[in-house]
Amino acid sequence: MNPSKAIGLGEPEVVGKKSLFQPPKSDQEQKPVIPKKIPPTVERRVRMTLEMTMSALSIVQEAQSRFRLDTGHPLPMWKIIGDALELYGKMQKGDGNEKP
């Protein structure tokens, strides 16, 4: 019996150096890889650098402390500054419904 041509359940496994240089098997067709579609994420925050005066910083820290005492949760500084900017914008333009 020839050891390279076994009769039975398929071809024998190649061992040694020959196993490194085998062509891809035809029964295991390589399927094209389809990349998953990732929906675009909407950034809710914008990172920016901000310089504050000492009096403005003390006001922000006081608001944070007051919020923590009332609710038991911390209030992020960006939330305070974001609310302040929205309030300032409403004061400058009104409700936002008017055309400039």
Sequence and secondary structure as in RCSB ss.txt:
>XXXX:A:sequence
MNPSKAIGLGEPEVVGKKSLFQPPKSDQEQKPVIPKKIPPTVERRVRMTLEMTMSALSIVQEAQSRFRLDTGHPL
PMWKIIGDALELYGKMQKGDGNEKP
>XXXX:A:secstr
  TTS  SSS     GGGGGG    SSS                         HHHHHHHHHHHHHHHHHHSS  
 HHHHHHHHHHHHHHHHHSSS S  
